[in-house]
Amino acid sequence: TQILDSVAKYQREHFINSHKGRLAWFKKLIQPDLGLFSYASHIIGTTHIMFSYLAQDTEKVSSLDPNVMTDVSSTGYPIAYDIGKYIARLYSDLVLPQYGNFSGSCSYTLDDSLVQSKDVISGEYFRKIFNGPLSLQVSYCLMMFLSFANFVHYMLVPICVGGSYPLFKLKYLTLYHLSTSLEKLSGFYYPQGAFSETSKSMLALILKDKELRSIRSQLKFRNILVHYSLDEAAITENKLDAKSSLFGLVEHYFGGRTMEELGIMVDRQLARVSGHLETWLRTPLASS
């Protein structure tokens, strides 16, 4: 939340407080300072979130000059370059050996006309969504969580052909960390009385789902997917099955369920959590 707060302040300084002169007060009044990006009316990102990726920490945000937008490109280029190298490595190691060509792994089925953007005044916008004026920090975080879920569910999944391991891993880890982040958010702000009644009920609705809890119950499975190591897991190599998807790890950690069955559960929960977050976004605010 500190990084998002700093990014929000940076964008206000650049877009709003940079206005000078006789009509500055009027320009500041109507000047948007937040961009919303959506696909088929589903929010997939904001300029706050994009900036937070570039910022990395609050100290880096404070070092940006609000009057020099070249800071954005100079900061973003090395990050984008490294991401491109990483994607190229994944493609050469994982996609080419399995499919032989890019068209075999991906099919661009997205409708470009459904990609939209909208500029809003962040102070007004965030006071009307999610948790409202009780805690803008909560709404900042929830917008980031919703963007993560929607980007994977509505943008990445449709263009991937088949049920590849990299896609399964991406969906599982997105859902896992989305769930744990919502729980941490609840644990941090609930004792402060920062939640509206709507927020309390929506958090309970999302987090108390039995299937979601079962998916995120296996920390050791998550650690294997992230760290590619069995060192801290309660399983040894002689228990792995080279003929099974993911070498039998899913069956071991999820009571005999196959990777395909777990994948269906993950898809179902991604859609469910995304749907509840969007409902929350659009629900009229209740009193605290």
PESUL-V902929 format. One record per residue. N is the residue number from 1. RES is the residue in one small letter. SS is DSSP state (@ for helix, = for strand, . for the rest). OMEGA is omega in whole degrees, -180 to 180 (999 if undefined). NEAR is the number of other C-alpha atoms within 12 Angstrom. Layout:
n=N res=RES ss=SS omega=OMEGA near=NEAR
n=N res=RES ss=SS omega=OMEGA near=NEAR
This chain:
n=1 res=t ss=. omega=179 near=27
n=2 res=q ss=@ omega=180 near=22
n=3 res=i ss=@ omega=180 near=27
n=4 res=l ss=@ omega=176 near=34
n=5 res=d ss=@ omega=-179 near=29
n=6 res=s ss=@ omega=178 near=29
n=7 res=v ss=@ omega=179 near=40
n=8 res=a ss=@ omega=179 near=38
n=9 res=k ss=@ omega=179 near=28
n=10 res=y ss=@ omega=-178 near=36
n=11 res=q ss=@ omega=176 near=39
n=12 res=r ss=@ omega=-180 near=28
n=13 res=e ss=@ omega=-176 near=27
n=14 res=h ss=@ omega=-172 near=26
n=15 res=f ss=@ omega=-173 near=30
n=16 res=i ss=. omega=-173 near=29
n=17 res=n ss=. omega=177 near=24
n=18 res=s ss=. omega=179 near=21
n=19 res=h ss=. omega=179 near=21
n=20 res=k ss=. omega=175 near=15
n=21 res=g ss=. omega=-172 near=11
n=22 res=r ss=. omega=-178 near=9
n=23 res=l ss=. omega=-177 near=11
n=24 res=a ss=@ omega=-178 near=16
n=25 res=w ss=@ omega=-179 near=15
n=26 res=f ss=@ omega=179 near=14
n=27 res=k ss=@ omega=179 near=19
n=28 res=k ss=@ omega=-178 near=22
n=29 res=l ss=@ omega=-174 near=20
n=30 res=i ss=@ omega=-175 near=20
n=31 res=q ss=. omega=174 near=26
n=32 res=p ss=. omega=177 near=26
n=33 res=d ss=. omega=179 near=33
n=34 res=l ss== omega=176 near=34
n=35 res=g ss== omega=177 near=27
n=36 res=l ss== omega=178 near=30
n=37 res=f ss== omega=-176 near=29
n=38 res=s ss== omega=172 near=27
n=39 res=y ss== omega=-177 near=26
n=40 res=a ss=. omega=178 near=19
n=41 res=s ss=. omega=176 near=20
n=42 res=h ss== omega=-178 near=32
n=43 res=i ss== omega=-179 near=38
n=44 res=i ss== omega=178 near=34
n=45 res=g ss== omega=176 near=35
n=46 res=t ss== omega=177 near=37
n=47 res=t ss=@ omega=176 near=35
n=48 res=h ss=@ omega=-178 near=36
n=49 res=i ss=@ omega=179 near=34
n=50 res=m ss=@ omega=180 near=29
n=51 res=f ss=@ omega=-178 near=35
n=52 res=s ss=@ omega=176 near=34
n=53 res=y ss=@ omega=-179 near=26
n=54 res=l ss=@ omega=-173 near=28
n=55 res=a ss=@ omega=-180 near=32
n=56 res=q ss=. omega=177 near=23
n=57 res=d ss=. omega=-175 near=20
n=58 res=t ss=@ omega=180 near=23
n=59 res=e ss=@ omega=-180 near=16
n=60 res=k ss=@ omega=178 near=22
n=61 res=v ss=@ omega=-177 near=30
n=62 res=s ss=@ omega=-180 near=24
n=63 res=s ss=@ omega=179 near=19
n=64 res=l ss=. omega=178 near=28
n=65 res=d ss=. omega=-178 near=20
n=66 res=p ss=. omega=-177 near=25
n=67 res=n ss=. omega=-177 near=19
n=68 res=v ss=. omega=-177 near=18
n=69 res=m ss=. omega=176 near=18
n=70 res=t ss=@ omega=176 near=13
n=71 res=d ss=@ omega=-177 near=22
n=72 res=v ss=@ omega=-178 near=30
n=73 res=s ss=@ omega=-179 near=17
n=74 res=s ss=@ omega=178 near=16
n=75 res=t ss=@ omega=-175 near=25
n=76 res=g ss=@ omega=-175 near=21
n=77 res=y ss=@ omega=-178 near=16
n=78 res=p ss=@ omega=178 near=14
n=79 res=i ss=@ omega=180 near=20
n=80 res=a ss=@ omega=179 near=18
n=81 res=y ss=@ omega=179 near=15
n=82 res=d ss=@ omega=178 near=13
n=83 res=i ss=@ omega=178 near=15
n=84 res=g ss=@ omega=178 near=14
n=85 res=k ss=@ omega=-179 near=14
n=86 res=y ss=@ omega=179 near=15
n=87 res=i ss=@ omega=178 near=16
n=88 res=a ss=@ omega=178 near=16
n=89 res=r ss=@ omega=177 near=14
n=90 res=l ss=@ omega=-179 near=18
n=91 res=y ss=@ omega=-177 near=21
n=92 res=s ss=@ omega=-177 near=17
n=93 res=d ss=@ omega=-171 near=15
n=94 res=l ss=@ omega=-175 near=21
n=95 res=v ss=@ omega=-176 near=26
n=96 res=l ss=@ omega=179 near=18
n=97 res=p ss=@ omega=-176 near=14
n=98 res=q ss=@ omega=-173 near=21
n=99 res=y ss=@ omega=179 near=19
n=100 res=g ss=. omega=177 near=15
n=101 res=n ss=. omega=-174 near=15
n=102 res=f ss=@ omega=-177 near=20
n=103 res=s ss=@ omega=179 near=17
n=104 res=g ss=@ omega=-177 near=18
n=105 res=s ss=. omega=-178 near=27
n=106 res=c ss== omega=175 near=25
n=107 res=s ss=. omega=-174 near=18
n=108 res=y ss=. omega=-177 near=17
n=109 res=t ss=. omega=-179 near=17
n=110 res=l ss=. omega=178 near=18
n=111 res=d ss=. omega=-176 near=15
n=112 res=d ss=@ omega=-178 near=12
n=113 res=s ss=@ omega=-180 near=12
n=114 res=l ss=@ omega=176 near=18
n=115 res=v ss== omega=-175 near=21
n=116 res=q ss== omega=175 near=20
n=117 res=s ss== omega=-178 near=21
n=118 res=k ss== omega=178 near=21
n=119 res=d ss== omega=-180 near=21
n=120 res=v ss== omega=173 near=26
n=121 res=i ss=. omega=-169 near=25
n=122 res=s ss=@ omega=-178 near=35
n=123 res=g ss=@ omega=179 near=28
n=124 res=e ss=@ omega=-175 near=19
n=125 res=y ss=@ omega=-176 near=26
n=126 res=f ss=@ omega=176 near=31
n=127 res=r ss=. omega=-178 near=22
n=128 res=k ss=. omega=-176 near=24
n=129 res=i ss=. omega=175 near=34
n=130 res=f ss=. omega=-174 near=42
n=131 res=n ss=. omega=176 near=42
n=132 res=g ss=@ omega=-174 near=34
n=133 res=p ss=@ omega=-180 near=25
n=134 res=l ss=@ omega=178 near=27
n=135 res=s ss=. omega=179 near=29
n=136 res=l ss=@ omega=179 near=30
n=137 res=q ss=@ omega=177 near=31
n=138 res=v ss=@ omega=-179 near=40
n=139 res=s ss=@ omega=175 near=36
n=140 res=y ss=@ omega=-178 near=39
n=141 res=c ss=@ omega=-178 near=34
n=142 res=l ss=@ omega=177 near=43
n=143 res=m ss=@ omega=177 near=40
n=144 res=m ss=@ omega=-180 near=37
n=145 res=f ss=@ omega=179 near=38
n=146 res=l ss=@ omega=-180 near=42
n=147 res=s ss=@ omega=178 near=38
n=148 res=f ss=@ omega=-177 near=37
n=149 res=a ss=@ omega=-177 near=41
n=150 res=n ss=@ omega=-179 near=38
n=151 res=f ss=@ omega=179 near=33
n=152 res=v ss=@ omega=-173 near=35
n=153 res=h ss=@ omega=-173 near=35
n=154 res=y ss=@ omega=-177 near=32
n=155 res=m ss=@ omega=-174 near=30
n=156 res=l ss=@ omega=-176 near=27
n=157 res=v ss=@ omega=-177 near=30
n=158 res=p ss=@ omega=-175 near=22
n=159 res=i ss=@ omega=-179 near=23
n=160 res=c ss== omega=-179 near=29
n=161 res=v ss=. omega=176 near=23
n=162 res=g ss=. omega=-177 near=21
n=163 res=g ss=. omega=-176 near=25
n=164 res=s ss=. omega=178 near=24
n=165 res=y ss=@ omega=180 near=25
n=166 res=p ss=@ omega=179 near=27
n=167 res=l ss=@ omega=177 near=29
n=168 res=f ss=@ omega=-180 near=34
n=169 res=k ss=@ omega=-179 near=29
n=170 res=l ss=@ omega=-179 near=30
n=171 res=k ss=@ omega=-179 near=39
n=172 res=y ss=@ omega=-178 near=38
n=173 res=l ss=@ omega=176 near=32
n=174 res=t ss=@ omega=180 near=36
n=175 res=l ss=@ omega=-179 near=42
n=176 res=y ss=@ omega=-176 near=37
n=177 res=h ss=@ omega=173 near=27
n=178 res=l ss=@ omega=180 near=38
n=179 res=s ss=@ omega=-179 near=40
n=180 res=t ss=@ omega=179 near=25
n=181 res=s ss=@ omega=177 near=27
n=182 res=l ss=@ omega=179 near=34
n=183 res=e ss=@ omega=178 near=26
n=184 res=k ss=@ omega=177 near=19
n=185 res=l ss=@ omega=179 near=30
n=186 res=s ss=@ omega=-178 near=29
n=187 res=g ss=@ omega=-178 near=20
n=188 res=f ss=@ omega=-172 near=17
n=189 res=y ss=@ omega=-177 near=26
n=190 res=y ss=@ omega=-180 near=25
n=191 res=p ss=@ omega=-179 near=12
n=192 res=q ss=@ omega=-177 near=14
n=193 res=g ss=. omega=-174 near=18
n=194 res=a ss=. omega=-175 near=27
n=195 res=f ss=. omega=171 near=33
n=196 res=s ss=. omega=179 near=31
n=197 res=e ss=@ omega=177 near=23
n=198 res=t ss=@ omega=180 near=28
n=199 res=s ss=@ omega=179 near=39
n=200 res=k ss=@ omega=-177 near=31
n=201 res=s ss=@ omega=-180 near=25
n=202 res=m ss=@ omega=177 near=33
n=203 res=l ss=@ omega=179 near=34
n=204 res=a ss=@ omega=-179 near=22
n=205 res=l ss=@ omega=-179 near=23
n=206 res=i ss=@ omega=-169 near=34
n=207 res=l ss=@ omega=-176 near=33
n=208 res=k ss=. omega=179 near=19
n=209 res=d ss=. omega=-175 near=20
n=210 res=k ss=@ omega=-179 near=15
n=211 res=e ss=@ omega=178 near=25
n=212 res=l ss=@ omega=179 near=30
n=213 res=r ss=@ omega=180 near=23
n=214 res=s ss=@ omega=-180 near=24
n=215 res=i ss=@ omega=-176 near=39
n=216 res=r ss=. omega=-178 near=33
n=217 res=s ss=. omega=-174 near=21
n=218 res=q ss=. omega=-180 near=25
n=219 res=l ss=@ omega=-178 near=24
n=220 res=k ss=@ omega=176 near=25
n=221 res=f ss=@ omega=177 near=33
n=222 res=r ss=@ omega=-178 near=31
n=223 res=n ss=@ omega=177 near=24
n=224 res=i ss=@ omega=180 near=24
n=225 res=l ss=@ omega=-177 near=27
n=226 res=v ss=@ omega=-171 near=19
n=227 res=h ss=@ omega=179 near=14
n=228 res=y ss=. omega=-177 near=15
n=229 res=s ss=. omega=177 near=17
n=230 res=l ss=. omega=-173 near=21
n=231 res=d ss=. omega=-176 near=14
n=232 res=e ss=. omega=-177 near=15
n=233 res=a ss=. omega=-180 near=22
n=234 res=a ss=. omega=179 near=19
n=235 res=i ss=. omega=180 near=22
n=236 res=t ss=. omega=-175 near=16
n=237 res=e ss=@ omega=-178 near=15
n=238 res=n ss=@ omega=177 near=11
n=239 res=k ss=@ omega=-179 near=17
n=240 res=l ss=. omega=-179 near=20
n=241 res=d ss=. omega=-176 near=17
n=242 res=a ss=. omega=-177 near=12
n=243 res=k ss=. omega=-178 near=9
n=244 res=s ss=. omega=174 near=18
n=245 res=s ss=@ omega=-177 near=23
n=246 res=l ss=@ omega=172 near=27
n=247 res=f ss=@ omega=177 near=22
n=248 res=g ss=@ omega=-179 near=26
n=249 res=l ss=@ omega=-180 near=35
n=250 res=v ss=@ omega=-180 near=33
n=251 res=e ss=@ omega=-178 near=24
n=252 res=h ss=@ omega=-173 near=25
n=253 res=y ss=@ omega=-175 near=29
n=254 res=f ss=. omega=170 near=27
n=255 res=g ss=. omega=177 near=17
n=256 res=g ss=. omega=177 near=15
n=257 res=r ss=. omega=177 near=21
n=258 res=t ss=. omega=177 near=21
n=259 res=m ss=@ omega=179 near=28
n=260 res=e ss=@ omega=180 near=23
n=261 res=e ss=@ omega=177 near=20
n=262 res=l ss=@ omega=178 near=31
n=263 res=g ss=@ omega=178 near=31
n=264 res=i ss=@ omega=178 near=20
n=265 res=m ss=@ omega=-179 near=27
n=266 res=v ss=@ omega=177 near=36
n=267 res=d ss=@ omega=-179 near=34
n=268 res=r ss=@ omega=-178 near=22
n=269 res=q ss=@ omega=175 near=33
n=270 res=l ss=@ omega=179 near=40
n=271 res=a ss=@ omega=-179 near=27
n=272 res=r ss=@ omega=-178 near=26
n=273 res=v ss=@ omega=177 near=38
n=274 res=s ss=@ omega=180 near=37
n=275 res=g ss=@ omega=179 near=25
n=276 res=h ss=@ omega=178 near=30
n=277 res=l ss=@ omega=178 near=40
n=278 res=e ss=@ omega=175 near=28
n=279 res=t ss=@ omega=178 near=24
n=280 res=w ss=@ omega=180 near=32
n=281 res=l ss=@ omega=-173 near=33
n=282 res=r ss=@ omega=-178 near=24
n=283 res=t ss=. omega=176 near=21
n=284 res=p ss=. omega=-175 near=18
n=285 res=l ss=. omega=175 near=26
n=286 res=a ss=. omega=179 near=22
n=287 res=s ss=. omega=-179 near=15
n=288 res=s ss=. omega=999 near=18
